[in-house]
Amino acid sequence: MTTMESLIGLVNRIQQACTVLGDYGGGDNTFSSLWEALPSVAVVGGQSSGKSSVLESIVGRDFLPRGSGIVTRRPLVLQLHKTDEGSQEYAEFLHLPKRRFTDFGAVRNEIQEETDRITGKTKQISPVPIHLSIYSPNVVNLTLIDLPGLTKVAVEGQPETIVEDIETMVRSYVEKPNCIILAISPANQDIATSDAIKLAREVDPSGDRTFGVLTKLDLMDKGTNALDVLEGRSYRLQHPWVGIVNRSQADINKNVDMIVARRKEREYFATSPDYGHLASKMGSEYLARLLSQHLENVIRSRIPSITSLINKSIDELESEMDHLGRPIALDAGAQLYTVLEVCRAFERIFKEHLDGGRPGGDRIYGVFDNQLPAALKKLPFDRHLSLQNVRRVVSEADGYQPHLIAPEQGYRRLIEGALNYFRGPAEASVDAVHFVLKELVRKSIGETQELKRFPTLQADIAAAANEALERFRDESKKTVVRLVDMESSYLTVDFFRKLPQEVDNKGGNPQAPVTDRYGEGHFRRIGSNVSSYVGMVSDTLKNTIPKAVVFCQVKEAKQSLLARFYTQLGKKEGKQLSQMLDEDPALMERRQQCAKRLELYKAARDEIDSVSWTR
Ligand SMILES: Nc1nc2c(ncn2[C@@H]2O[C@H](COP(=O)(O)OP(=O)(O)OP(=O)(O)O)[C@@H](O)[C@H]2O)c(=O)[nH]1
């Protein structure tokens, strides 16, 4: 069977884990809060309403700081654990796990000091809770959260905004649907003006989760009583009101023992002419039992929804962690492995762009199929082989003595001059393909999911790939220029062997006067012969330039884009590798938060599982 202790203790343990991992009410969180899903009892009351007295009475000990001004400046999560009769009472703080406090005066000091540790001496308030566990035979199992008292004016050096700040913080607790509100109001004040009831009415209008507590019944004017409130006529709540008589200031000054005070309170109700009929349902001990029972019931009813929240959150966090990438190991071997994995992922994507599957590779074919032929077509051969130019080149080549039979030198010069023009389109093809490849590198880097988290490695890979592409471009340029140079270094003899016959076939007359040899027709013929030779070379280069470009650039990029990078990588030390895997700090932070959260939810799931086993 699930015991009361195991259920309330379960929530205690989960709450502690929440605080350790930074999930607490009022905290600024981007995650769904587990804390908020846990049922808790928050104690709310105006200044001097008797809040501290009620808590101390429930515990049966003096342990809360007292003083003027706002003393409670951080939420105090007070976890009460009932121990066996006769065992020693002690207290423990979550922030001092190894220290057992048996002196409750020291507990009071520690609360004060721990409050100042976060808020400084500025008297500011902070939402970070202090967790205090009290183990005692005189308590019931119960967890209460003591919040700063609602106040109307700031006093002695407290910031002006404190009134509003306190209300905001208290509200952030009590507005959560899983919060049980313990609203403390003094009986010697009109209930309609009670700060606690005002706030409770706002956040819980149906009064479903509000427990009304009326203190200072003994201080009411003679002849008046609080029966209208206690019997629910003044302000109706779903749960019955509980009347309390705490120690008076005089009792406190006299150090009246809490256990004695409890007894006095019992006697007060038992002998009261006004409240005698309600005696069994009044007093701080009854209040503690009532709350404990209620809290346990609420927790029991919420366990299934808490479990499903936990499971859902674990799933979400795990998928987010997958998306963010798992943390990188610290040893050099694992880091090298990670770098290589990421590089391979990049290379895979880059190859897909070239081979098909991803767009972009087709633009290389576009260079060969459109740009290169168009550029070849545009070369200014018309101008180069104009009658005027042919005449000039041939004459200049002949020197002082014109050629006798065929202008060999003239032909050579004209052809060489024409072939030189091919360098331009050849180099332009190399550049065009280079830019396509560069663009594909850029795209592939963007598309490599694994790289997203490593901006440094991203830059390193981009630099290495671009450096490699530059090398391939240089090599490719040398090769295509060489192709062009090869064409000029040895002309196709066959072509010229056929020429005289062609001239004859076209009706050349051997008997024609010699002067005709140097006439217009002669030079036009030379121009047209050179033009058809150049056309033949152009056709050849149209085929061989793409082959050279693919061989030197595309194939190399596919095979060894990162080859040099890999060689350098092998020489790197652990420190350099971890610099490469230097992640975006925002991402690291998010992963850390997710990991912490995941740890919390898993711990909570284990806690719940362990309770279910005892059922
Ligand atoms: N006679 C009598 N005095 C009470 C009762 N409850 C509280 N007091 C006195 O009222 C004063 C304020 O009580 P606290 O318990 O300190 O009230 P609080 O709401 O915690 O006050 P702050 O922490 O200052 O906001 C103290 O002097 C208490 O002795 C009560 O039921 N009867």
The ligand as a MOL file (V3000), in Angstrom:
LIG
                    3D

  0  0  0     0  0            999 V3000
M  V30 BEGIN CTAB
M  V30 COUNTS 32 34 0 0 0
M  V30 BEGIN ATOM
M  V30 1 N -2.6640 36.7060 21.0000 0
M  V30 2 C -2.3210 36.2610 19.8140 0
M  V30 3 N -1.2970 36.8160 19.2120 0
M  V30 4 C -0.9690 36.3290 17.9990 0
M  V30 5 C -1.6640 35.3040 17.3580 0
M  V30 6 N -1.0970 35.0440 16.1840 0
M  V30 7 C -0.0510 35.8880 16.0490 0
M  V30 8 N 0.0030 36.6790 17.1560 0
M  V30 9 C 0.9640 37.7310 17.3880 0
M  V30 10 O 0.9600 38.5930 16.2660 0
M  V30 11 C 2.2380 39.0570 15.9860 0
M  V30 12 C 2.5750 38.7490 14.5450 0
M  V30 13 O 2.6090 37.3500 14.3810 0
M  V30 14 P 3.5450 36.6530 13.3550 0
M  V30 15 O 3.3200 35.2040 13.4560 0
M  V30 16 O 4.9170 37.1550 13.4860 0
M  V30 17 O 2.8760 37.1790 12.0640 0
M  V30 18 P 3.4340 37.1930 10.6080 0
M  V30 19 O 2.2700 37.1950 9.7020 0
M  V30 20 O 4.3960 36.1100 10.4040 0
M  V30 21 O 4.1370 38.5680 10.6010 0
M  V30 22 P 5.2820 39.1090 9.6670 0
M  V30 23 O 6.2910 38.0180 9.5210 0
M  V30 24 O 5.8260 40.2910 10.3840 0
M  V30 25 O 4.6140 39.4550 8.4120 0
M  V30 26 C 3.1700 38.3760 16.9750 0
M  V30 27 O 3.4100 39.2470 18.0190 0
M  V30 28 C 2.3740 37.2130 17.4680 0
M  V30 29 O 2.6530 36.8710 18.8080 0
M  V30 30 C -2.7780 34.7430 18.0440 0
M  V30 31 O -3.4610 33.8350 17.5480 0
M  V30 32 N -3.0610 35.2650 19.2640 0
M  V30 END ATOM
M  V30 BEGIN BOND
M  V30 1 1 1 2
M  V30 2 2 2 3
M  V30 3 1 2 32
M  V30 4 1 3 4
M  V30 5 2 4 5
M  V30 6 1 4 8
M  V30 7 1 5 6
M  V30 8 1 5 30
M  V30 9 2 6 7
M  V30 10 1 7 8
M  V30 11 1 8 9
M  V30 12 1 9 10
M  V30 13 1 9 28
M  V30 14 1 10 11
M  V30 15 1 11 12
M  V30 16 1 11 26
M  V30 17 1 12 13
M  V30 18 1 13 14
M  V30 19 2 14 15
M  V30 20 1 14 16
M  V30 21 1 14 17
M  V30 22 1 17 18
M  V30 23 2 18 19
M  V30 24 1 18 20
M  V30 25 1 18 21
M  V30 26 1 21 22
M  V30 27 2 22 23
M  V30 28 1 22 24
M  V30 29 1 22 25
M  V30 30 1 26 27
M  V30 31 1 26 28
M  V30 32 1 28 29
M  V30 33 2 30 31
M  V30 34 1 30 32
M  V30 END BOND
M  V30 END CTAB
M  END
